[in-house]
Amino acid sequence: MTFVLPYALLNPRPFHLPDLSHTLGAYGAYVLAGLLPTVYIVWTTARRRVLNPFALFLLAGALSGALVSFLKLDGVAFALKDAMHSALLVLACLVSLALRRPLFEFLFYGVVAPDTQARAQLLASALARPAVRRALGAATLLVALKGVLLGLASYVVALRLVTLPFGVPGFNAQVAHAHAITFPLALGLDLLFYGGAALLTLQATRRLTGGRAWPWQQGFWEELARLSAPSGTPAAPSAPARARPRPNR
């Protein structure tokens, strides 16, 4: 929905599909191909009813992509437009680091997904520790580096492949070919850099528990509760203990 269908709309000939540019015009087909991925992402997010910081981040990227699809650009301007999303990501990372609120801190809440307010407070307390703050900063730099690499790649590919003026026959097909290169590249960079950023933060958070539990394992939240408890004060149990029945003798 986010790649194959837009590609087929922009370049229908290999798929033996009708060319919608004959009815919608080249501009209409181009805008439709840009809007469909956004509509799909918004619909799936609403259907799953999951609105964490990571989901909001994906929605913001999808909406910005839909907005720029209305611009009639070609040549250098189109190449710059194709790299705009990555440039905004880098800017957001740098601003968040300057404000000492690393962007990956918000994304990490979506990775760990605390399911109660008490657990969200425990996670916030853990992420405020100096070692974890350093890991969050390094993770945010990794995300920014991913944005730089993808932005440069998108700019170069669009500049070399999309050479026709906007609206002429063949322009949409050239756009489709450029996206056929940058889309899998973006997936690979996301997997590598977001995965590395998550691993850095997960390892730093796990060290707070003495390396005994990952966030998805039993005991992680209890360990964070012990860490947050005042010195010498036992942490409150996560669930009331049940008395064991005495065996009959």
PyMOL commands that set and color helices and strands:
alter all, ss='L'
color gray80, all
select helices_A, chain A and resi 4-10+13-15+21-48+53-68+75-82+84-98+103-112+117-127+130-161+171-208+220-228
alter helices_A, ss='H'
color red, helices_A
deselect
rebuild
show_as cartoon
